[in-house]
Amino acid sequence: MKTINTFRVLVDETKSVEQLVDDYHPMCRGGISSNDFPLLVCGKAEEREITLVDFGEALDTEKALSKIDRAGYRPATAHEVLALSNAQPRLQRESVIIALGSVCLRNGRYVVVVLAASYPCRFRELYFSEVFQRWPRPDHHPFYFACVRK
């Protein structure tokens, strides 16, 4: 596992995911809602370090979670990855960022939040991808997992 970069960002769990998306992604909510990620009862606004990691190989979700855990991290949540996207908008224009800690059930499938860019315009996009899959390692586009130190 290779650490790509670590960013200190303000994560505001007192805001709904709709508010976080509308603040910075008004054209691309991707269907994310508080039904998927409700406000936390004890949510707070605080700075956190979010680290992007690259495994250098294609791997399934279970293996990715195991490697993240063994390295002393946990996967980033929806609020954390949205905070990263809002603080560092260029990141998702340059790479795909996966938040395995943002699992929700949609249409009978478990999915996670993925940040990317639309081509050729490179508009920032927010979408869901199935959890139980093999995450590819495309050579043409960096593919990172967002993590937070335990």
C-alpha positions as CSV (number, residue, x, y, z in Angstrom):
1,M,0.0,0.0,0.0
2,K,1.4,3.4,-1.0
3,T,0.4,6.6,0.6
4,I,-0.2,9.2,-2.1
5,N,-1.0,12.3,0.1
6,T,-2.6,13.3,3.3
7,F,-4.9,16.4,3.6
8,R,-6.1,18.2,6.6
9,V,-9.8,19.2,6.0
10,L,-12.7,20.4,8.0
11,V,-15.3,17.6,8.2
12,D,-18.7,19.0,9.2
13,E,-21.0,16.2,10.3
14,T,-23.6,18.8,11.5
15,K,-24.6,19.4,7.9
16,S,-26.6,17.1,5.8
17,V,-25.0,15.4,2.8
18,E,-27.3,17.4,0.6
19,Q,-25.9,20.7,2.1
20,L,-22.3,19.5,1.5
21,V,-23.1,18.5,-2.1
22,D,-25.1,21.7,-2.9
23,D,-22.3,23.9,-1.5
24,Y,-19.8,22.6,-4.0
25,H,-21.4,20.2,-6.5
26,P,-24.7,21.9,-7.3
27,M,-24.9,20.3,-10.7
28,C,-23.9,16.7,-9.7
29,R,-25.6,15.5,-6.6
30,G,-25.7,12.0,-8.0
31,G,-28.8,11.1,-6.0
32,I,-27.0,11.3,-2.6
33,S,-29.3,12.1,0.3
34,S,-29.8,12.0,4.0
35,N,-31.9,8.8,3.4
36,D,-28.5,7.2,2.5
37,F,-26.4,9.0,5.1
38,P,-28.5,10.5,7.9
39,L,-27.1,13.1,10.3
40,L,-25.1,11.6,13.1
41,V,-26.7,12.1,16.6
42,C,-23.3,13.2,17.9
43,G,-22.0,14.7,14.7
44,K,-19.4,17.5,15.0
45,A,-17.3,19.8,12.9
46,E,-13.6,19.2,13.2
47,E,-10.4,19.0,11.3
48,R,-9.3,15.5,10.2
49,E,-6.5,14.1,8.2
50,I,-7.7,12.2,5.1
51,T,-5.1,10.0,3.4
52,L,-5.3,8.8,-0.2
53,V,-3.8,5.3,-0.7
54,D,-3.0,3.3,-3.8
55,F,-2.7,-0.5,-3.6
56,G,-0.9,-0.8,-7.0
57,E,-3.1,-3.7,-8.0
58,A,-6.7,-4.6,-8.8
59,L,-8.4,-6.0,-5.7
60,D,-11.8,-6.7,-4.2
61,T,-13.5,-4.7,-1.5
62,E,-12.8,-7.3,1.3
63,K,-9.0,-7.3,0.5
64,A,-9.0,-3.5,0.3
65,L,-10.6,-3.1,3.7
66,S,-8.2,-5.7,5.2
67,K,-5.2,-3.8,3.9
68,I,-6.6,-0.5,5.1
69,D,-7.2,-1.9,8.5
70,R,-3.7,-3.6,8.8
71,A,-2.1,-0.2,7.9
72,G,-3.9,1.4,10.9
73,Y,-6.5,3.2,8.9
74,R,-10.3,3.0,8.5
75,P,-12.1,3.9,5.2
76,A,-13.4,7.4,4.9
77,T,-17.1,8.2,5.3
78,A,-19.4,10.1,3.0
79,H,-19.0,13.3,5.1
80,E,-15.2,12.9,5.1
81,V,-14.8,12.3,1.3
82,L,-17.2,15.2,0.5
83,A,-15.1,17.4,2.8
84,L,-12.0,16.4,0.9
85,S,-13.6,17.0,-2.4
86,N,-14.8,20.5,-1.3
87,A,-11.4,21.4,0.1
88,Q,-9.3,19.9,-2.7
89,P,-11.5,20.1,-5.9
90,R,-8.6,19.3,-8.2
91,L,-8.1,15.9,-6.7
92,Q,-11.2,14.3,-8.3
93,R,-10.4,16.0,-11.6
94,E,-7.1,14.0,-11.6
95,S,-8.1,10.7,-10.0
96,V,-11.0,8.5,-8.9
97,I,-11.5,8.5,-5.1
98,I,-13.4,5.8,-3.4
99,A,-14.9,6.0,0.1
100,L,-15.4,2.5,1.3
101,G,-16.7,3.8,4.7
102,S,-19.8,5.3,2.9
103,V,-21.8,2.2,2.4
104,C,-25.5,2.4,1.9
105,L,-28.3,0.3,0.4
106,R,-29.8,1.6,-2.8
107,N,-32.3,-0.4,-5.0
108,G,-31.3,-3.6,-3.2
109,R,-27.6,-3.2,-3.7
110,Y,-24.9,-2.1,-1.3
111,V,-23.0,0.9,-2.8
112,V,-20.3,3.4,-1.8
113,V,-19.6,7.0,-2.8
114,V,-17.1,7.5,-5.6
115,L,-15.7,10.9,-6.7
116,A,-14.4,11.3,-10.2
117,A,-14.4,13.7,-13.2
118,S,-16.5,13.7,-16.3
119,Y,-14.6,13.5,-19.6
120,P,-13.7,15.5,-21.6
121,C,-14.9,18.5,-19.5
122,R,-13.5,17.2,-16.2
123,F,-16.6,18.4,-14.3
124,R,-16.6,17.0,-10.8
125,E,-18.9,14.0,-10.4
126,L,-20.3,12.1,-7.5
127,Y,-21.8,8.7,-8.0
128,F,-22.4,5.4,-6.4
129,S,-20.6,2.1,-7.2
130,E,-21.3,-1.4,-6.0
131,V,-19.4,-2.4,-2.9
132,F,-18.9,-6.1,-3.8
133,Q,-16.8,-5.8,-6.8
134,R,-13.2,-5.9,-7.9
135,W,-11.7,-2.4,-8.0
136,P,-9.6,-2.1,-11.1
137,R,-6.2,-0.5,-11.3
138,P,-6.4,1.4,-14.6
139,D,-3.0,2.7,-15.7
140,H,-4.5,5.7,-17.5
141,H,-6.4,7.2,-14.5
142,P,-5.2,7.1,-10.8
143,F,-7.6,5.2,-8.5
144,Y,-7.3,5.9,-4.8
145,F,-9.0,4.9,-1.6
146,A,-9.7,7.7,1.0
147,C,-8.7,6.7,4.5
148,V,-8.6,8.1,8.0
149,R,-6.0,7.1,10.7
150,K,-7.7,5.1,13.5
